[in-house]
């Protein structure tokens, strides 16, 4: 299953800023927990197991 590898988020800079701002006063452990929760929430929203598996493989790819 191929995933989009081109930018598809509206206002990506705003998204990044919102993500960073949401973690500003958190410890590193709290940031990691929030990121893990966010991954699980978004995976549930996607819902398609094949897409989620493809996303895991894409994220694990090394440069």
Secondary structure, 3 states (H helix, E strand, C coil): CCCCCCCCCCCHHHHHHHHHHHCCCCCHHHHHHHHHHHHHHHHHHHCCHHHHHHHHHHHHCCC
